[in-house]
Amino acid sequence: MATLLDRLGGDPAVEEAAERFYDKAVANRVIGPFFVGVDVSRLVHKQHVFLLPALVKGLRHNVKVSLRAAHRPFVERMGLNDTHFDTFVALFCETLTELGSRPEDVAEVAAVLDSYRRDVVCTALRPEPRISCSLVGAGVLAGVALVLFARRASKGTFPA
């Protein structure tokens, strides 16, 4: 069975997605300010290296530098929060869609990225994702909703 990484087009496709994503992120009014004065080419490389194991396993994996430690200064100095994280995920999913990824694969990527939310925004509890329809096509958003619905159903975590 093909891994998520394989279905997305492999290593070169993920690298291309990371490059295109950061072009959008830098220009975005919500998350762009986080990239002022930052070596974006270095971030592209880090994102690419980070995504490869996550997309092969589809599970959380250990990274050499703690996501929490790397993002804490942005939480403390610039107020990095769930809105910023949602925008990040939405832009990345939009980029994958533009590159021709299937909606169900894009939704799976969104779920993988969301599994790191707590570490990026440095919160104790992970809230449900709130990805904006204005940033992601309706088909992608529907796919994300289906993946999250299935995850909650399998865990029995629906509210009473």
Buried (B, 14 or more C-beta within 10 A) or exposed (E): EEEBBBBBBBBEBBBBBBBBBBEBBBEBEBBEEBBEEEEBEEBBBBBBBBBBBBBEEBEEEEBEEEBBEEBBEBBEEEEBBBBBBBBBBBBBBBBBBEBEBBBBBBBBBBBBBBBBBBBBBBBEEBEEBEBEEEBBBEBBBBBBBBBBEEEEEEEEEEEE
